[in-house]
Amino acid sequence: MELQVFLPFILFSFFASVTPGPANLAIFSQSCNSKWKQIFLFCLGVSIGFLFVLFSCGIIYLSGISHVQINYLLKLFGSCYFIYLGITIYSTDVSHIDNCNQLKSFIKGLFVHPFSYKAWLFVILAYSSFIPPALHTKIIYFGGIFLLSSIISMIPWIITGYVIGKKINPEKLTIINRISGIALISLVIFIWII
């Protein structure tokens, strides 16, 4: 019985994690503009932030708290953070990238998922859709599967961003940053329209 529950959850968590969204756009942009150490610290921050979301959603789901009000606050604060991140990515001067500030890379990554409406929505949706009442005690396993899927799903975004960042000239990299920044801000606008 558990395999019939875990397999669809694994597929959902992987596809929810690998699809374009604020975190993956931020990872892509960070990978275009940084060295491996900053990319790693940014992604470590993203993963720890996602662990916070998984844990918090588990508490919300198991406690039966209505998430309507929480969703609105996440939407509001997340929109502000992602507009800030979009503007930062858009205005990045690739000729003067700060590859020395490791703590800043980690902290920027740390706040990506806690302020991502998509992350909270997908985790709450996954928990409520795939975890039957008989398996509530195993929610930590479901959270671990989602975290592992998220980490594995970062790899193509990291590699693609890093390769593009190293292979193209600074002018084209600036264009990619502008497109990434606009895409992130567009996601925020889209969230408010739907």
Backbone hydrogen bonds, N-H to C=O, Kabsch-Sander energy under -0.5 kcal/mol:
donor,donor_aa,acceptor,acceptor_aa,energy
5,V,1,M,-0.8
5,V,2,E,-0.7
6,F,2,E,-3.4
7,L,3,L,-2.3
9,F,5,V,-1.4
10,I,6,F,-2.9
11,L,7,L,-2.3
12,F,8,P,-2.7
13,S,9,F,-3.0
14,F,10,I,-2.3
15,F,11,L,-2.6
16,A,12,F,-2.8
17,S,13,S,-1.4
18,V,14,F,-2.2
19,T,15,F,-1.2
25,L,21,G,-2.5
26,A,22,P,-2.2
27,I,23,A,-2.6
28,F,24,N,-2.6
29,S,25,L,-2.5
30,Q,26,A,-2.7
31,S,27,I,-2.5
32,C,28,F,-1.8
33,N,29,S,-1.4
34,S,30,Q,-0.8
39,I,35,K,-2.3
40,F,36,W,-3.0
41,L,37,K,-2.3
42,F,38,Q,-2.6
43,C,39,I,-2.7
44,L,40,F,-2.5
45,G,41,L,-2.3
46,V,42,F,-2.4
47,S,43,C,-2.6
48,I,44,L,-2.5
49,G,45,G,-2.5
50,F,46,V,-2.1
51,L,47,S,-2.2
52,F,48,I,-1.8
53,V,49,G,-1.7
54,L,50,F,-2.9
55,F,51,L,-2.5
56,S,52,F,-2.8
57,C,53,V,-2.9
58,G,54,L,-1.9
59,I,55,F,-2.0
60,I,56,S,-2.6
61,Y,57,C,-3.2
62,L,58,G,-2.7
63,S,59,I,-2.1
64,G,60,I,-1.2
65,I,60,I,-1.0
71,N,67,H,-2.5
72,Y,68,V,-1.6
73,L,69,Q,-2.0
74,L,70,I,-2.5
75,K,71,N,-2.5
76,L,72,Y,-2.3
77,F,73,L,-2.9
78,G,74,L,-2.7
79,S,75,K,-1.8
80,C,76,L,-1.7
81,Y,77,F,-2.3
82,F,78,G,-2.9
83,I,79,S,-2.1
84,Y,80,C,-2.2
85,L,81,Y,-2.8
86,G,82,F,-2.6
87,I,83,I,-2.5
88,T,84,Y,-2.5
89,I,85,L,-2.8
90,Y,86,G,-2.7
91,S,87,I,-2.3
92,T,89,I,-1.2
94,V,92,T,-0.9
96,H,93,D,-2.0
97,I,94,V,-0.6
99,N,97,I,-1.1
102,Q,100,C,-1.7
105,S,101,N,-1.4
106,F,102,Q,-2.1
107,I,103,L,-2.7
108,K,104,K,-2.5
109,G,105,S,-1.9
110,L,106,F,-2.4
111,F,107,I,-1.4
112,V,109,G,-1.2
113,H,109,G,-0.6
115,F,111,F,-1.2
116,S,113,H,-1.8
117,Y,115,F,-0.7
120,W,116,S,-1.8
121,L,117,Y,-2.7
122,F,118,K,-2.9
123,V,119,A,-2.2
124,I,120,W,-2.6
125,L,121,L,-2.5
126,A,122,F,-2.7
127,Y,123,V,-2.9
128,S,124,I,-2.5
129,S,125,L,-2.0
130,F,126,A,-2.5
131,I,127,Y,-1.5
135,L,132,P,-2.4
136,H,133,P,-1.3
138,K,135,L,-2.1
139,I,136,H,-1.5
141,Y,138,K,-1.1
142,F,138,K,-1.4
143,G,139,I,-2.6
144,G,140,I,-2.2
145,I,141,Y,-2.4
146,F,142,F,-2.3
147,L,143,G,-2.5
148,L,144,G,-2.6
149,S,145,I,-2.5
150,S,146,F,-2.3
151,I,147,L,-2.4
152,I,148,L,-2.6
153,S,149,S,-2.3
154,M,150,S,-0.8
154,M,151,I,-0.8
155,I,151,I,-0.7
155,I,152,I,-0.9
157,W,153,S,-0.6
158,I,154,M,-2.7
159,I,155,I,-2.8
160,T,156,P,-2.3
161,G,157,W,-2.2
162,Y,158,I,-2.8
163,V,159,I,-2.8
164,I,160,T,-2.5
165,G,161,G,-2.6
166,K,162,Y,-1.8
167,K,163,V,-2.0
168,I,164,I,-1.6
173,L,169,N,-2.1
174,T,170,P,-2.2
175,I,171,E,-1.5
176,I,172,K,-2.3
177,N,173,L,-2.5
178,R,174,T,-2.4
179,I,175,I,-2.7
180,S,176,I,-2.9
181,G,177,N,-2.8
182,I,178,R,-2.6
183,A,179,I,-2.6
184,L,180,S,-2.3
185,I,181,G,-2.2
186,S,182,I,-2.7
187,L,183,A,-2.0
188,V,184,L,-1.5
189,I,185,I,-2.1
190,F,186,S,-2.9
191,I,187,L,-2.3
192,W,188,V,-1.4
193,I,189,I,-1.4
194,I,190,F,-2.2
